[in-house]
Amino acid sequence: MGIVETRELRRRHGPGWAAKGENETVRDTHRESFQIVAGEALVLGRQVLRSGTGVGANYRALCRARSRPEFIAKLGVVLEEADETVFWLELLIETGMVQRSRLEPLRKEANELTSIFVVSRHTARSR
């Protein structure tokens, strides 16, 4: 068992968790659970990274659109990426993988950007 896993188990179960009569199987189960959750958080974090950076990259492409239909199409992609980012952030918060206080400002900003892109797409389509 690594130092990080031991610290996490002590944090969750108290400083004497190993001395509470837990046998090796129970400790292995705790360690395995922690590794699975940690692995999932990493996967979800990467998804946030991909979709979040996709917003910026696709917005840049949107600014270089050569026609109105291309502009609207690229704006749709930007909107999808922004909305996907909100989804992944909410999932990280709701599963308890990351504290709400750490992600709430990002989730709020991602929601605001999504709203801006929805209105922008509506305006672009109506003209």
C-alpha positions in Angstrom: 0.0 0.0 0.0 1.3 3.4 -1.0 1.7 6.5 1.2 -1.2 8.3 -0.5 -3.6 5.4 0.0 -2.6 5.1 3.6 -3.1 8.8 4.2 -6.5 8.7 2.5 -7.6 5.7 4.6 -6.4 7.4 7.8 -8.2 10.6 6.8 -11.5 8.7 6.2 -11.3 6.2 9.1 -9.2 8.0 11.7 -5.5 7.7 12.6 -5.7 4.2 14.1 -7.7 2.6 11.3 -5.1 -0.3 10.9 -5.1 -1.0 14.6 -8.9 -1.3 14.9 -8.7 -5.1 14.3 -9.2 -4.9 10.5 -7.7 -7.9 8.8 -5.6 -7.8 5.6 -8.6 -8.5 3.4 -10.6 -5.5 4.7 -7.5 -3.3 4.1 -7.1 -4.6 0.6 -10.7 -3.9 -0.1 -10.4 -0.3 1.1 -7.2 0.2 -1.0 -8.9 -1.3 -4.1 -12.0 1.0 -3.6 -9.8 4.0 -3.2 -7.8 3.2 -6.3 -10.9 2.7 -8.4 -12.4 6.0 -7.3 -9.1 7.8 -7.8 -8.8 6.3 -11.3 -12.3 7.4 -12.2 -11.7 10.9 -11.0 -8.6 11.0 -13.3 -10.7 9.9 -16.3 -13.4 12.5 -15.6 -10.8 15.1 -15.0 -9.3 14.4 -18.4 -12.8 14.7 -20.0 -13.2 18.1 -18.4 -9.8 19.0 -19.8 -10.7 17.9 -23.3 -14.1 19.6 -23.4 -13.0 22.7 -21.6 -10.1 23.3 -24.0 -12.3 22.3 -26.9 -14.5 25.4 -26.1 -11.5 27.7 -26.6 -10.1 25.9 -29.7 -13.5 25.8 -31.4 -14.3 29.4 -30.5 -11.1 30.4 -32.2 -12.2 28.5 -35.3 -15.6 30.2 -35.1 -13.9 33.6 -35.2 -12.4 32.6 -38.6 -15.6 31.3 -40.2 -15.8 32.1 -43.9 -19.6 32.2 -44.1 -22.7 32.6 -42.0 -23.7 28.9 -42.2 -20.1 28.0 -41.2 -20.3 30.4 -38.3 -23.5 28.9 -37.1 -22.2 25.4 -37.4 -19.0 26.2 -35.5 -21.0 28.0 -32.8 -23.0 24.8 -32.4 -19.8 22.9 -31.8 -18.7 25.5 -29.2 -22.0 25.2 -27.5 -21.8 21.4 -27.3 -18.3 21.5 -25.8 -19.4 24.1 -23.2 -22.4 22.0 -22.3 -20.3 18.9 -22.1 -17.9 20.7 -19.8 -20.8 21.6 -17.5 -21.9 17.9 -17.5 -18.5 16.6 -16.5 -18.1 19.2 -13.8 -21.5 18.4 -12.3 -20.7 14.7 -12.4 -17.5 15.3 -10.5 -19.4 17.3 -7.9 -22.4 15.0 -7.6 -20.3 11.9 -7.1 -18.3 13.6 -4.4 -15.0 13.0 -6.2 -14.2 16.7 -5.9 -15.5 19.1 -3.3 -18.3 21.4 -4.6 -16.4 24.5 -3.3 -13.5 23.7 -5.6 -15.5 23.3 -8.8 -18.5 25.6 -8.3 -16.8 28.7 -9.7 -15.8 26.7 -12.8 -19.3 25.2 -13.2 -20.9 28.6 -12.8 -18.7 30.1 -15.4 -19.2 27.2 -17.8 -23.0 27.6 -17.4 -22.7 31.3 -18.1 -20.7 30.6 -21.3 -23.2 28.0 -22.3 -26.0 30.5 -21.9 -24.1 33.1 -23.9 -23.5 30.6 -26.8 -27.2 29.5 -26.8 -28.3 33.2 -27.2 -25.6 33.9 -29.8 -26.7 30.9 -31.9 -30.3 31.9 -31.7 -29.4 35.5 -32.8 -27.2 34.2 -35.6 -29.9 31.9 -36.9 -32.6 34.6 -36.8 -30.7 37.1 -38.9 
